[in-house]
C-alpha cells in the first residue's frame, strides 16, 4: 500500500505496515493499577501508620502515572471513602499480606461496588474508562490500555484479551463458564474430557460455542447508539441468546451478529480485519477519522478527541497498535490536520 499524496476530505489514507512491531509493552498499566489498589486498601484499612502514608505520598510523586491511577481510584469523593472505610481493617490488611486470591478479589469488588455512584462528574470518556478500571479490579484476568494478553484455561481453551478487557472464569462439575466483564476477547475452545458445555456470559447475553474460534466485543452506548455487543465466528458455530431470553440463534463460521438485552440482529458477513488486533494491528478501510480515533483511543491512556470539522475524513490502512503516538504523528504528516496536546493524555486532532 502507499500513501495518497495531497489527501483531501473524503479521500482515503493508506499507510504501509511491513515493518510494524508485533509486540506490545503490556506491563505498565496493569502493574500501576495493582500498586494503586494496594496503597488504597492499606491507607483505608485503619491500620496505616504515618510512615505508610509518607511512603504512599512518595509513590504518588514518583511518576505522573502513579498519581493518575491514584486519582482514578480515590478521586470519587465521599462515596468511595465511606465504602472503603466500611471494610473490616483485618480483611483489608490480609489482602495486602497476600491472602487467598479469591479473598483479595472480594475486597476489590467491595471497594468497586461503592465507587460506581461517582461517575457523573467525569463525562462520557471519564465514566467509561473509570467504569472499566473499577469493574476490572476484581476480575480474574484483565488488561490495561494498549495491552494484549493470552490466557490458557484449565481445559486448554485459549482466550486472547484485547485492550481494556476483563474476564472471570468459573469451572465446576456442570459447566465451564467464562464471564466477559468488559472489552473484547477471542476464544478458541478446548476439548473437555468431561464434555461440560463451555458458556460465555456477557452484559448483553449468553454464548455457547460449538467447537469454535470466535470474537466477542462489548460496545459502550453513546449519543449515537445504545450499548450492544458483537459476535464474529471464525470457525465452528456459536449459539447466542440475547439478554435473559432462552431462545438461541446459531451463528455459523464467517458470520457476525450484533445483540443486546432485547434481541439478536440479522447475521452479516464477518470481517476478517476484526481479528487484526490479535497481531497488534488496527486495520481499517474508508473509516471516518472520528471513528478511527475512537478505535485508536482504546489502545492509549487519556483523552483523544476529534474536531467535527475533520471528522469525515476517510482513513484506510494497517496501523501498529504498539505506538499510537507514531500513528498520530503520521496522520499529522499526511492529512490536513494538526495535533493539539495538553499532555500525552489529552490530545485533540483538528484541521490545519
Phi and psi in degrees as GROMACS dihedral restraints (atoms count N, CA, C in turn):
[ dihedral_restraints ]
;  ai    aj    ak    al  type     phi  dphi    fc
    3     4     5     6     1  -135.7    20    10
    4     5     6     7     1   160.8    20    10
    6     7     8     9     1   -84.1    20    10
    7     8     9    10     1   132.7    20    10
    9    10    11    12     1   -78.4    20    10
   10    11    12    13     1   120.8    20    10
   12    13    14    15     1   -75.1    20    10
   13    14    15    16     1   153.0    20    10
   15    16    17    18     1    59.9    20    10
   16    17    18    19     1    39.0    20    10
   18    19    20    21     1   -58.9    20    10
   19    20    21    22     1   136.9    20    10
   21    22    23    24     1  -121.4    20    10
   22    23    24    25     1   171.3    20    10
   24    25    26    27     1   -57.6    20    10
   25    26    27    28     1   134.1    20    10
   27    28    29    30     1    88.7    20    10
   28    29    30    31     1    -6.6    20    10
   30    31    32    33     1  -101.4    20    10
   31    32    33    34     1   147.8    20    10
   33    34    35    36     1   -80.7    20    10
   34    35    36    37     1   154.8    20    10
   36    37    38    39     1  -111.8    20    10
   37    38    39    40     1   131.6    20    10
   39    40    41    42     1  -117.8    20    10
   40    41    42    43     1   139.1    20    10
   42    43    44    45     1  -137.3    20    10
   43    44    45    46     1   124.5    20    10
   45    46    47    48     1   -69.5    20    10
   46    47    48    49     1   154.1    20    10
   48    49    50    51     1  -138.7    20    10
   49    50    51    52     1    30.8    20    10
   51    52    53    54     1   -64.3    20    10
   52    53    54    55     1   -33.9    20    10
   54    55    56    57     1  -101.2    20    10
   55    56    57    58     1    17.8    20    10
   57    58    59    60     1   -65.8    20    10
   58    59    60    61     1   137.2    20    10
   60    61    62    63     1   -64.0    20    10
   61    62    63    64     1   147.5    20    10
   63    64    65    66     1  -107.1    20    10
   64    65    66    67     1     1.4    20    10
   66    67    68    69     1  -124.4    20    10
   67    68    69    70     1   159.3    20    10
   69    70    71    72     1  -128.2    20    10
   70    71    72    73     1   132.4    20    10
   72    73    74    75     1   -68.3    20    10
   73    74    75    76     1   114.1    20    10
   75    76    77    78     1  -114.7    20    10
   76    77    78    79     1    11.5    20    10
   78    79    80    81     1   -92.1    20    10
   79    80    81    82     1   -35.8    20    10
   81    82    83    84     1   -63.8    20    10
   82    83    84    85     1   -50.4    20    10
   84    85    86    87     1   -63.2    20    10
   85    86    87    88     1   -52.8    20    10
   87    88    89    90     1   -65.8    20    10
   88    89    90    91     1   -35.2    20    10
   90    91    92    93     1   -66.9    20    10
   91    92    93    94     1   -42.0    20    10
   93    94    95    96     1   -68.0    20    10
   94    95    96    97     1   -39.7    20    10
   96    97    98    99     1   -60.8    20    10
   97    98    99   100     1   -43.8    20    10
   99   100   101   102     1   -59.0    20    10
  100   101   102   103     1   -43.9    20    10
  102   103   104   105     1   -65.3    20    10
  103   104   105   106     1   -41.4    20    10
  105   106   107   108     1   -63.0    20    10
  106   107   108   109     1   -40.7    20    10
  108   109   110   111     1   -62.2    20    10
  109   110   111   112     1   -44.0    20    10
  111   112   113   114     1   -61.0    20    10
  112   113   114   115     1   -43.9    20    10
  114   115   116   117     1   -64.8    20    10
  115   116   117   118     1   -40.8    20    10
  117   118   119   120     1   -59.5    20    10
  118   119   120   121     1   -49.0    20    10
  120   121   122   123     1   -64.1    20    10
  121   122   123   124     1   -39.1    20    10
  123   124   125   126     1   -65.4    20    10
  124   125   126   127     1   -47.2    20    10
  126   127   128   129     1   -66.6    20    10
  127   128   129   130     1   -34.8    20    10
  129   130   131   132     1   -91.3    20    10
  130   131   132   133     1     3.8    20    10
  132   133   134   135     1   -76.7    20    10
  133   134   135   136     1   -17.7    20    10
  135   136   137   138     1    92.8    20    10
  136   137   138   139     1    -6.7    20    10
  138   139   140   141     1  -117.7    20    10
  139   140   141   142     1    11.7    20    10
  141   142   143   144     1   -74.6    20    10
  142   143   144   145     1   136.6    20    10
  144   145   146   147     1   -92.7    20    10
  145   146   147   148     1   174.0    20    10
  147   148   149   150     1   -64.4    20    10
  148   149   150   151     1   -32.5    20    10
  150   151   152   153     1   -66.2    20    10
  151   152   153   154     1   -38.1    20    10
  153   154   155   156     1   -62.3    20    10
  154   155   156   157     1   -44.2    20    10
  156   157   158   159     1   -62.5    20    10
  157   158   159   160     1   -41.7    20    10
  159   160   161   162     1   -65.3    20    10
  160   161   162   163     1   -39.4    20    10
  162   163   164   165     1   -66.3    20    10
  163   164   165   166     1   -39.2    20    10
  165   166   167   168     1   -63.4    20    10
  166   167   168   169     1   -43.5    20    10
  168   169   170   171     1   -61.2    20    10
  169   170   171   172     1   -40.8    20    10
  171   172   173   174     1   -64.6    20    10
  172   173   174   175     1   -40.6    20    10
  174   175   176   177     1   -62.5    20    10
  175   176   177   178     1   -42.7    20    10
  177   178   179   180     1   -63.7    20    10
  178   179   180   181     1   -36.8    20    10
  180   181   182   183     1   -78.1    20    10
  181   182   183   184     1   -17.2    20    10
  183   184   185   186     1   -72.1    20    10
  184   185   186   187     1   -20.0    20    10
  186   187   188   189     1  -159.4    20    10
  187   188   189   190     1   140.3    20    10
  189   190   191   192     1   -58.3    20    10
  190   191   192   193     1   -33.4    20    10
  192   193   194   195     1   -65.8    20    10
  193   194   195   196     1   -31.2    20    10
  195   196   197   198     1   -64.3    20    10
  196   197   198   199     1   -46.4    20    10
  198   199   200   201     1   -65.1    20    10
  199   200   201   202     1   -38.0    20    10
  201   202   203   204     1   -63.7    20    10
  202   203   204   205     1   -44.9    20    10
  204   205   206   207     1   -63.9    20    10
  205   206   207   208     1   -40.7    20    10
  207   208   209   210     1   -62.4    20    10
  208   209   210   211     1   -45.5    20    10
  210   211   212   213     1   -65.2    20    10
  211   212   213   214     1   -34.5    20    10
  213   214   215   216     1   -62.0    20    10
  214   215   216   217     1   -39.0    20    10
  216   217   218   219     1   -82.9    20    10
  217   218   219   220     1   -35.5    20    10
  219   220   221   222     1  -105.6    20    10
  220   221   222   223     1   -11.6    20    10
  222   223   224   225     1   -85.8    20    10
  223   224   225   226     1    21.0    20    10
  225   226   227   228     1   -91.0    20    10
  226   227   228   229     1    -1.2    20    10
  228   229   230   231     1    84.0    20    10
  229   230   231   232     1  -153.0    20    10
  231   232   233   234     1   -60.8    20    10
  232   233   234   235     1   -36.9    20    10
  234   235   236   237     1   -59.7    20    10
  235   236   237   238     1   -45.5    20    10
  237   238   239   240     1   -70.0    20    10
  238   239   240   241     1   -41.5    20    10
  240   241   242   243     1   -63.1    20    10
  241   242   243   244     1   -42.7    20    10
  243   244   245   246     1   -66.8    20    10
  244   245   246   247     1   -35.5    20    10
  246   247   248   249     1   -65.9    20    10
  247   248   249   250     1   -44.2    20    10
  249   250   251   252     1   -72.5    20    10
  250   251   252   253     1   -31.3    20    10
  252   253   254   255     1   -65.6    20    10
  253   254   255   256     1   -23.7    20    10
  255   256   257   258     1   -77.8    20    10
  256   257   258   259     1   -13.5    20    10
  258   259   260   261     1   -70.5    20    10
  259   260   261   262     1   144.9    20    10
  261   262   263   264     1   -67.2    20    10
  262   263   264   265     1   127.9    20    10
  264   265   266   267     1   -54.3    20    10
  265   266   267   268     1   -41.1    20    10
  267   268   269   270     1   -66.4    20    10
  268   269   270   271     1   -30.3    20    10
  270   271   272   273     1   -70.8    20    10
  271   272   273   274     1   -42.1    20    10
  273   274   275   276     1   -64.3    20    10
  274   275   276   277     1   -42.3    20    10
  276   277   278   279     1   -67.7    20    10
  277   278   279   280     1   -35.8    20    10
  279   280   281   282     1   -66.2    20    10
  280   281   282   283     1   -31.1    20    10
  282   283   284   285     1   -63.8    20    10
  283   284   285   286     1   -39.5    20    10
  285   286   287   288     1   -70.1    20    10
  286   287   288   289     1   -29.0    20    10
  288   289   290   291     1   -80.4    20    10
  289   290   291   292     1     3.9    20    10
  291   292   293   294     1    89.9    20    10
  292   293   294   295     1    36.4    20    10
  294   295   296   297     1   -64.4    20    10
  295   296   297   298     1   179.2    20    10
  297   298   299   300     1   -54.5    20    10
  298   299   300   301     1   143.9    20    10
  300   301   302   303     1   -57.5    20    10
  301   302   303   304     1   -39.8    20    10
  303   304   305   306     1   -63.3    20    10
  304   305   306   307     1   -38.5    20    10
  306   307   308   309     1   -67.5    20    10
  307   308   309   310     1   -38.8    20    10
  309   310   311   312     1   -62.4    20    10
  310   311   312   313     1   -43.0    20    10
  312   313   314   315     1   -61.9    20    10
  313   314   315   316     1   -36.7    20    10
  315   316   317   318     1   -63.6    20    10
  316   317   318   319     1   -42.2    20    10
  318   319   320   321     1   -61.0    20    10
  319   320   321   322     1   -46.6    20    10
  321   322   323   324     1   -64.9    20    10
  322   323   324   325     1   -39.1    20    10
  324   325   326   327     1   -67.0    20    10
  325   326   327   328     1   -32.4    20    10
  327   328   329   330     1   -64.6    20    10
  328   329   330   331     1   -42.6    20    10
  330   331   332   333     1   -63.3    20    10
  331   332   333   334     1   -45.9    20    10
  333   334   335   336     1   -63.5    20    10
  334   335   336   337     1   -36.0    20    10
  336   337   338   339     1   -61.1    20    10
  337   338   339   340     1   -36.5    20    10
  339   340   341   342     1   -86.3    20    10
  340   341   342   343     1   -11.3    20    10
  342   343   344   345     1   -85.1    20    10
  343   344   345   346     1   -17.5    20    10
  345   346   347   348     1   -59.6    20    10
  346   347   348   349     1   -29.9    20    10
  348   349   350   351     1   -71.1    20    10
  349   350   351   352     1    -8.3    20    10
  351   352   353   354     1   -93.6    20    10
  352   353   354   355     1    11.1    20    10
  354   355   356   357     1   -71.2    20    10
  355   356   357   358     1   -28.2    20    10
  357   358   359   360     1   -53.6    20    10
  358   359   360   361     1   -38.3    20    10
  360   361   362   363     1   -77.0    20    10
  361   362   363   364     1    -8.6    20    10
  363   364   365   366     1   -84.6    20    10
  364   365   366   367     1   -23.0    20    10
  366   367   368   369     1    83.4    20    10
  367   368   369   370     1   179.3    20    10
  369   370   371   372     1   -61.8    20    10
  370   371   372   373     1   -49.8    20    10
  372   373   374   375     1   -67.2    20    10
  373   374   375   376     1   -46.8    20    10
  375   376   377   378     1   -61.6    20    10
  376   377   378   379     1   -40.4    20    10
  378   379   380   381     1   -62.8    20    10
  379   380   381   382     1   -42.4    20    10
  381   382   383   384     1   -66.3    20    10
  382   383   384   385     1   -49.9    20    10
  384   385   386   387     1   -66.4    20    10
  385   386   387   388     1   -40.5    20    10
  387   388   389   390     1   -67.8    20    10
  388   389   390   391     1   -40.5    20    10
  390   391   392   393     1   -60.4    20    10
  391   392   393   394     1   -42.0    20    10
  393   394   395   396     1   -63.5    20    10
  394   395   396   397     1   -48.1    20    10
  396   397   398   399     1   -59.9    20    10
  397   398   399   400     1   -42.6    20    10
  399   400   401   402     1   -71.1    20    10
  400   401   402   403     1   -44.8    20    10
  402   403   404   405     1   -61.5    20    10
  403   404   405   406     1   -33.4    20    10
  405   406   407   408     1   -78.5    20    10
  406   407   408   409     1   -15.9    20    10
  408   409   410   411     1   -57.0    20    10
  409   410   411   412     1   -40.4    20    10
  411   412   413   414     1   -94.4    20    10
  412   413   414   415     1     5.9    20    10
  414   415   416   417     1   -75.1    20    10
  415   416   417   418     1   155.7    20    10
  417   418   419   420     1   -64.8    20    10
  418   419   420   421     1   -38.6    20    10
  420   421   422   423     1  -140.1    20    10
  421   422   423   424     1   141.3    20    10
  423   424   425   426     1  -150.8    20    10
  424   425   426   427     1   160.4    20    10
  426   427   428   429     1  -128.2    20    10
  427   428   429   430     1   151.0    20    10
  429   430   431   432     1   -94.9    20    10
  430   431   432   433     1  -172.6    20    10
  432   433   434   435     1   -63.9    20    10
  433   434   435   436     1   126.6    20    10
  435   436   437   438     1    81.4    20    10
  436   437   438   439     1     0.6    20    10
  438   439   440   441     1   -97.0    20    10
  439   440   441   442     1   140.0    20    10
  441   442   443   444     1  -120.5    20    10
  442   443   444   445     1   145.5    20    10
  444   445   446   447     1  -146.9    20    10
  445   446   447   448     1   139.5    20    10
  447   448   449   450     1  -107.9    20    10
  448   449   450   451     1   129.4    20    10
  450   451   452   453     1  -122.4    20    10
  451   452   453   454     1   128.4    20    10
  453   454   455   456     1  -103.6    20    10
  454   455   456   457     1   120.4    20    10
  456   457   458   459     1   -82.1    20    10
  457   458   459   460     1   173.4    20    10
  459   460   461   462     1   -62.0    20    10
  460   461   462   463     1   -26.6    20    10
  462   463   464   465     1   -92.3    20    10
  463   464   465   466     1     4.9    20    10
  465   466   467   468     1    93.5    20    10
  466   467   468   469     1    -4.9    20    10
  468   469   470   471     1   -62.9    20    10
  469   470   471   472     1   134.7    20    10
  471   472   473   474     1  -105.6    20    10
  472   473   474   475     1   129.9    20    10
  474   475   476   477     1  -120.6    20    10
  475   476   477   478     1   117.8    20    10
  477   478   479   480     1  -100.2    20    10
  478   479   480   481     1   122.2    20    10
  480   481   482   483     1  -101.9    20    10
  481   482   483   484     1   130.9    20    10
  483   484   485   486     1   -84.5    20    10
  484   485   486   487     1  -177.7    20    10
  486   487   488   489     1   -55.5    20    10
  487   488   489   490     1   143.6    20    10
  489   490   491   492     1    50.1    20    10
  490   491   492   493     1    51.2    20    10
  492   493   494   495     1  -122.8    20    10
  493   494   495   496     1   157.5    20    10
  495   496   497   498     1  -152.2    20    10
  496   497   498   499     1   142.7    20    10
  498   499   500   501     1  -138.3    20    10
  499   500   501   502     1   152.7    20    10
  501   502   503   504     1  -116.1    20    10
  502   503   504   505     1   145.9    20    10
  504   505   506   507     1  -126.0    20    10
  505   506   507   508     1   130.1    20    10
  507   508   509   510     1  -136.9    20    10
  508   509   510   511     1   112.5    20    10
  510   511   512   513     1  -109.5    20    10
  511   512   513   514     1   130.7    20    10
  513   514   515   516     1  -140.1    20    10
  514   515   516   517     1  -169.1    20    10
  516   517   518   519     1   -67.9    20    10
  517   518   519   520     1   -22.6    20    10
  519   520   521   522     1   -95.0    20    10
  520   521   522   523     1   -33.7    20    10
  522   523   524   525     1  -159.1    20    10
  523   524   525   526     1   161.1    20    10
  525   526   527   528     1  -107.4    20    10
  526   527   528   529     1   112.4    20    10
  528   529   530   531     1  -118.4    20    10
  529   530   531   532     1   130.3    20    10
  531   532   533   534     1  -118.7    20    10
  532   533   534   535     1   127.2    20    10
  534   535   536   537     1  -107.6    20    10
  535   536   537   538     1   122.2    20    10
  537   538   539   540     1   -83.2    20    10
  538   539   540   541     1   107.2    20    10
  540   541   542   543     1   -74.4    20    10
  541   542   543   544     1   -29.3    20    10
  543   544   545   546     1   172.0    20    10
  544   545   546   547     1   158.7    20    10
  546   547   548   549     1    97.1    20    10
  547   548   549   550     1  -140.2    20    10
  549   550   551   552     1  -146.4    20    10
  550   551   552   553     1   139.3    20    10
  552   553   554   555     1  -139.7    20    10
  553   554   555   556     1   155.1    20    10
  555   556   557   558     1  -116.1    20    10
  556   557   558   559     1   128.3    20    10
  558   559   560   561     1  -117.6    20    10
  559   560   561   562     1   129.9    20    10
  561   562   563   564     1  -117.7    20    10
  562   563   564   565     1   107.5    20    10
  564   565   566   567     1   -73.8    20    10
  565   566   567   568     1   144.3    20    10
  567   568   569   570     1   -95.5    20    10
  568   569   570   571     1   166.8    20    10
  570   571   572   573     1   -92.0    20    10
  571   572   573   574     1   125.6    20    10
  573   574   575   576     1   -97.5    20    10
  574   575   576   577     1   121.0    20    10
  576   577   578   579     1   -57.8    20    10
  577   578   579   580     1   -28.3    20    10
  579   580   581   582     1   -86.8    20    10
  580   581   582   583     1     0.1    20    10
  582   583   584   585     1    57.4    20    10
  583   584   585   586     1    32.2    20    10
  585   586   587   588     1   -76.3    20    10
  586   587   588   589     1   141.7    20    10
  588   589   590   591     1   -66.7    20    10
  589   590   591   592     1   148.2    20    10
  591   592   593   594     1  -101.4    20    10
  592   593   594   595     1   126.0    20    10
  594   595   596   597     1  -127.0    20    10
  595   596   597   598     1   133.0    20    10
  597   598   599   600     1  -111.8    20    10
  598   599   600   601     1   120.4    20    10
  600   601   602   603     1  -104.4    20    10
  601   602   603   604     1   131.8    20    10
  603   604   605   606     1  -132.0    20    10
  604   605   606   607     1  -179.8    20    10
  606   607   608   609     1   -59.6    20    10
  607   608   609   610     1   -35.4    20    10
  609   610   611   612     1  -106.5    20    10
  610   611   612   613     1     1.2    20    10
  612   613   614   615     1   163.8    20    10
  613   614   615   616     1  -163.1    20    10
  615   616   617   618     1  -130.1    20    10
  616   617   618   619     1   135.3    20    10
  618   619   620   621     1  -119.8    20    10
  619   620   621   622     1   133.6    20    10
  621   622   623   624     1  -125.9    20    10
  622   623   624   625     1   100.5    20    10
  624   625   626   627     1   -76.0    20    10
  625   626   627   628     1   153.6    20    10
  627   628   629   630     1  -120.0    20    10
  628   629   630   631     1    91.5    20    10
  630   631   632   633     1    48.9    20    10
  631   632   633   634     1    71.6    20    10
  633   634   635   636     1  -147.5    20    10
  634   635   636   637     1   172.7    20    10
  636   637   638   639     1  -130.7    20    10
  637   638   639   640     1   127.6    20    10
  639   640   641   642     1  -152.0    20    10
  640   641   642   643     1   163.0    20    10
  642   643   644   645     1  -115.6    20    10
  643   644   645   646     1   142.4    20    10
  645   646   647   648     1  -140.6    20    10
  646   647   648   649     1   135.0    20    10
  648   649   650   651     1  -136.5    20    10
  649   650   651   652     1   139.3    20    10
  651   652   653   654     1  -100.0    20    10
  652   653   654   655     1   125.5    20    10
  654   655   656   657     1  -101.3    20    10
  655   656   657   658     1   133.9    20    10
  657   658   659   660     1   -77.7    20    10
  658   659   660   661     1   149.8    20    10
  660   661   662   663     1   -76.2    20    10
  661   662   663   664     1   162.2    20    10
  663   664   665   666     1  -157.0    20    10
  664   665   666   667     1  -162.6    20    10
  666   667   668   669     1   -67.9    20    10
  667   668   669   670     1   -28.1    20    10
  669   670   671   672     1   -89.2    20    10
  670   671   672   673     1   -27.5    20    10
  672   673   674   675     1  -156.0    20    10
  673   674   675   676     1   161.2    20    10
  675   676   677   678     1   -82.3    20    10
  676   677   678   679     1   165.5    20    10
  678   679   680   681     1   -64.9    20    10
  679   680   681   682     1   145.0    20    10
  681   682   683   684     1  -156.3    20    10
  682   683   684   685     1   170.8    20    10
  684   685   686   687     1  -121.5    20    10
  685   686   687   688     1   158.5    20    10
  687   688   689   690     1  -132.9    20    10
  688   689   690   691     1   134.4    20    10
  690   691   692   693     1  -115.0    20    10
  691   692   693   694     1   131.5    20    10
  693   694   695   696     1  -126.3    20    10
  694   695   696   697     1   122.0    20    10
  696   697   698   699     1   -99.3    20    10
  697   698   699   700     1   121.0    20    10
  699   700   701   702     1   -94.6    20    10
  700   701   702   703     1   -34.5    20    10
  702   703   704   705     1  -144.0    20    10
  703   704   705   706     1   151.6    20    10
  705   706   707   708     1    71.2    20    10
  706   707   708   709     1  -138.0    20    10
  708   709   710   711     1  -154.3    20    10
  709   710   711   712     1   159.6    20    10
  711   712   713   714     1  -137.9    20    10
  712   713   714   715     1   132.0    20    10
  714   715   716   717     1   -92.5    20    10
  715   716   717   718     1   121.9    20    10
  717   718   719   720     1  -116.4    20    10
  718   719   720   721     1   131.6    20    10
  720   721   722   723     1  -117.9    20    10
  721   722   723   724     1   127.0    20    10
  723   724   725   726     1   -81.8    20    10
  724   725   726   727     1   139.2    20    10
  726   727   728   729     1    53.3    20    10
  727   728   729   730     1  -128.2    20    10
  729   730   731   732     1  -101.2    20    10
  730   731   732   733     1     8.4    20    10
  732   733   734   735     1   -69.0    20    10
  733   734   735   736     1   144.0    20    10
  735   736   737   738     1   -89.3    20    10
  736   737   738   739     1   -22.3    20    10
  738   739   740   741     1   -71.3    20    10
  739   740   741   742     1   130.9    20    10
  741   742   743   744     1  -108.8    20    10
  742   743   744   745     1   146.0    20    10
  744   745   746   747     1  -109.9    20    10
  745   746   747   748     1   124.6    20    10
  747   748   749   750     1   -85.6    20    10
  748   749   750   751     1   129.2    20    10
  750   751   752   753     1  -113.4    20    10
  751   752   753   754     1   120.0    20    10
  753   754   755   756     1   -86.4    20    10
  754   755   756   757     1   167.7    20    10
  756   757   758   759     1   -58.3    20    10
  757   758   759   760     1   140.8    20    10
  759   760   761   762     1    86.5    20    10
  760   761   762   763     1     3.4    20    10
  762   763   764   765     1  -119.6    20    10
  763   764   765   766     1   159.3    20    10
  765   766   767   768     1  -139.5    20    10
  766   767   768   769     1   152.6    20    10
  768   769   770   771     1  -142.5    20    10
  769   770   771   772     1   152.1    20    10
  771   772   773   774     1  -101.9    20    10
  772   773   774   775     1   144.6    20    10
  774   775   776   777     1  -148.3    20    10
  775   776   777   778     1   155.0    20    10
  777   778   779   780     1  -142.7    20    10
  778   779   780   781     1  -169.0    20    10
  780   781   782   783     1   -64.5    20    10
  781   782   783   784     1   -16.2    20    10
  783   784   785   786     1   -97.8    20    10
  784   785   786   787     1   -21.3    20    10
  786   787   788   789     1   169.5    20    10
  787   788   789   790     1   178.2    20    10
  789   790   791   792     1  -108.0    20    10
  790   791   792   793     1   132.3    20    10
  792   793   794   795     1   -78.1    20    10
  793   794   795   796     1  -178.3    20    10
  795   796   797   798     1   -75.0    20    10
  796   797   798   799     1   141.4    20    10
  798   799   800   801     1   -70.5    20    10
  799   800   801   802     1   147.2    20    10
  801   802   803   804     1  -130.9    20    10
  802   803   804   805     1  -176.8    20    10
  804   805   806   807     1   -80.7    20    10
  805   806   807   808     1   132.2    20    10
  807   808   809   810     1   -69.2    20    10
  808   809   810   811     1   137.5    20    10
  810   811   812   813     1   -92.0    20    10
  811   812   813   814     1   118.3    20    10
  813   814   815   816     1   -61.0    20    10
  814   815   816   817     1   -25.0    20    10
  816   817   818   819     1   -69.2    20    10
  817   818   819   820     1   -15.9    20    10
  819   820   821   822     1   -63.2    20    10
  820   821   822   823     1   -23.9    20    10
  822   823   824   825     1   -96.5    20    10
  823   824   825   826     1     5.0    20    10
  825   826   827   828     1   -62.7    20    10
  826   827   828   829     1   -26.1    20    10
  828   829   830   831     1   -62.7    20    10
  829   830   831   832     1   -24.3    20    10
  831   832   833   834     1   -66.7    20    10
  832   833   834   835     1   -20.0    20    10
  834   835   836   837     1  -102.7    20    10
  835   836   837   838     1    13.3    20    10
  837   838   839   840     1    77.1    20    10
  838   839   840   841     1    25.7    20    10
  840   841   842   843     1  -127.0    20    10
  841   842   843   844     1   149.9    20    10
  843   844   845   846     1  -112.9    20    10
  844   845   846   847     1   112.4    20    10
  846   847   848   849     1  -112.1    20    10
  847   848   849   850     1   122.9    20    10
  849   850   851   852     1  -135.6    20    10
  850   851   852   853     1   158.9    20    10
  852   853   854   855     1  -138.1    20    10
  853   854   855   856     1   117.3    20    10
  855   856   857   858     1    50.9    20    10
  856   857   858   859     1    48.2    20    10
  858   859   860   861     1   -93.8    20    10
  859   860   861   862     1   131.0    20    10
  861   862   863   864     1   -55.5    20    10
  862   863   864   865     1   142.4    20    10
  864   865   866   867     1   -56.0    20    10
  865   866   867   868     1   -40.4    20    10
  867   868   869   870     1   -60.4    20    10
  868   869   870   871     1   -42.2    20    10
  870   871   872   873     1   -69.8    20    10
  871   872   873   874     1   -38.2    20    10
  873   874   875   876     1   -61.2    20    10
  874   875   876   877     1   -45.1    20    10
  876   877   878   879     1   -66.3    20    10
  877   878   879   880     1   -32.2    20    10
  879   880   881   882     1   -62.3    20    10
  880   881   882   883     1   -41.4    20    10
  882   883   884   885     1   -68.5    20    10
  883   884   885   886     1   -45.8    20    10
  885   886   887   888     1   -62.3    20    10
  886   887   888   889     1   -35.5    20    10
  888   889   890   891     1   -63.8    20    10
  889   890   891   892     1   -21.3    20    10
  891   892   893   894     1   -65.1    20    10
  892   893   894   895     1   -22.6    20    10
  894   895   896   897     1  -103.1    20    10
  895   896   897   898     1    13.3    20    10
  897   898   899   900     1  -143.3    20    10
  898   899   900   901     1   152.8    20    10
  900   901   902   903     1   -79.8    20    10
  901   902   903   904     1   147.2    20    10
  903   904   905   906     1   101.7    20    10
  904   905   906   907     1  -167.3    20    10
  906   907   908   909     1  -104.6    20    10
  907   908   909   910     1   131.4    20    10
  909   910   911   912     1  -126.1    20    10
  910   911   912   913     1   111.1    20    10
  912   913   914   915     1  -113.2    20    10
  913   914   915   916     1   156.8    20    10
  915   916   917   918     1  -126.1    20    10
  916   917   918   919     1   127.5    20    10
  918   919   920   921     1   -68.9    20    10
  919   920   921   922     1   136.1    20    10
  921   922   923   924     1   -55.5    20    10
  922   923   924   925     1   -27.5    20    10
  924   925   926   927     1   -66.0    20    10
  925   926   927   928     1   -21.8    20    10
  927   928   929   930     1  -118.2    20    10
  928   929   930   931     1     7.4    20    10
  930   931   932   933     1   -61.8    20    10
  931   932   933   934     1   -28.0    20    10
  933   934   935   936     1   -88.9    20    10
  934   935   936   937     1    -1.1    20    10
  936   937   938   939     1   -62.5    20    10
  937   938   939   940     1   132.4    20    10
  939   940   941   942     1   -91.8    20    10
  940   941   942   943     1   139.3    20    10
  942   943   944   945     1  -125.2    20    10
  943   944   945   946     1   135.2    20    10
  945   946   947   948     1  -136.5    20    10
  946   947   948   949     1   149.9    20    10
  948   949   950   951     1   140.5    20    10
  949   950   951   952     1  -173.9    20    10
  951   952   953   954     1  -118.6    20    10
  952   953   954   955     1   128.2    20    10
  954   955   956   957     1  -128.1    20    10
  955   956   957   958     1   131.7    20    10
  957   958   959   960     1   -73.7    20    10
  958   959   960   961     1   129.6    20    10
  960   961   962   963     1   -83.5    20    10
  961   962   963   964     1    -9.3    20    10
  963   964   965   966     1   -71.0    20    10
  964   965   966   967     1   -22.0    20    10
  966   967   968   969     1  -139.7    20    10
  967   968   969   970     1    82.4    20    10
  969   970   971   972     1   -69.2    20    10
  970   971   972   973     1   -26.6    20    10
  972   973   974   975     1   -62.9    20    10
  973   974   975   976     1   -40.6    20    10
  975   976   977   978     1   -65.5    20    10
  976   977   978   979     1   -37.2    20    10
  978   979   980   981     1   -63.5    20    10
  979   980   981   982     1   -43.2    20    10
  981   982   983   984     1   -64.4    20    10
  982   983   984   985     1   -40.9    20    10
  984   985   986   987     1   -63.0    20    10
  985   986   987   988     1   -38.7    20    10
  987   988   989   990     1   -65.2    20    10
  988   989   990   991     1   -38.9    20    10
  990   991   992   993     1   -60.6    20    10
  991   992   993   994     1   -40.9    20    10
  993   994   995   996     1   -66.5    20    10
  994   995   996   997     1   -32.2    20    10
  996   997   998   999     1   -75.5    20    10
  997   998   999  1000     1   -28.7    20    10
  999  1000  1001  1002     1  -113.0    20    10
 1000  1001  1002  1003     1    -9.2    20    10
 1002  1003  1004  1005     1  -122.0    20    10
 1003  1004  1005  1006     1   160.1    20    10
 1005  1006  1007  1008     1   -77.9    20    10
 1006  1007  1008  1009     1    56.4    20    10
 1008  1009  1010  1011     1  -132.9    20    10
 1009  1010  1011  1012     1   163.9    20    10
 1011  1012  1013  1014     1  -139.3    20    10
 1012  1013  1014  1015     1   153.4    20    10
 1014  1015  1016  1017     1   -94.9    20    10
 1015  1016  1017  1018     1   135.4    20    10
 1017  1018  1019  1020     1  -117.1    20    10
 1018  1019  1020  1021     1   117.3    20    10
 1020  1021  1022  1023     1  -120.8    20    10
 1021  1022  1023  1024     1   120.8    20    10
 1023  1024  1025  1026     1   -77.1    20    10
 1024  1025  1026  1027     1   -39.8    20    10
 1026  1027  1028  1029     1  -160.4    20    10
 1027  1028  1029  1030     1  -178.6    20    10
 1029  1030  1031  1032     1   -61.2    20    10
 1030  1031  1032  1033     1   -21.7    20    10
 1032  1033  1034  1035     1   -94.0    20    10
 1033  1034  1035  1036     1     0.9    20    10
 1035  1036  1037  1038     1  -145.4    20    10
 1036  1037  1038  1039     1    99.9    20    10
 1038  1039  1040  1041     1  -126.2    20    10
 1039  1040  1041  1042     1   133.9    20    10
 1041  1042  1043  1044     1  -118.4    20    10
 1042  1043  1044  1045     1   141.7    20    10
 1044  1045  1046  1047     1  -110.5    20    10
 1045  1046  1047  1048     1   120.2    20    10
 1047  1048  1049  1050     1  -132.2    20    10
 1048  1049  1050  1051     1   170.5    20    10
 1050  1051  1052  1053     1   -72.2    20    10
 1051  1052  1053  1054     1   155.7    20    10
